[in-house]
C-alpha cells in the first residue's frame, strides 16, 4: 500500500485516504486479516504441520485470493489466471504427495 502511495505521489497523482468510518473500517479489516490473521495461522501451521507442509500449503494463498475476489467481489477471472491457479494447485498436490526422503 505504501508503495502504491509513493508511486502516486512521485507521479503527481493524489493519494486517497479514508476520512470516515465507512472508508476506514474496510482498510483496518484488510490490515488485520492480511497481516495478523495470516501470520497467526502461519505460525500455527508451522507448529502443527512442520515447515515443509506449511510452505507447500502457503502456495495456495494467491489462488484463494483470486477465488475469494471472484466470489465475494464479482471479479472476473481470465482463462490465464485459472490456468495459473490450476498449475499452483497441481504443483502443491504433487509436492504434498511426494514420498518423504530420509
C-alpha positions, 0 to 999 in steps of 0.5 A: 500500500505504501508503495502504491502511495509513493508511486502516486505521489512521485507521479503527481497523482493524489493519494486517497485516504479514508476520512470516515468510518465507512472508508476506514473500517474496510482498510483496518479489516484488510490490515488485520486479516492480511497481516495478523490473521495470516501470520497467526495461522502461519505460525500455527501451521508451522507448529502443527504441520512442520515447515515443509507442509506449511510452505507447500500449503502457503502456495495456495494463498494467491489462488484463494485470493483470486477465488475469494475476489471472484466470489465475494467481489464479482471479479472476473477471472481470465482463462490465464489466471485459472490456468495459473491457479490450476498449475499452483494447485497441481504443483502443491498436490504433487509436492504434498504427495511426494514420498518423504526422503530420509 
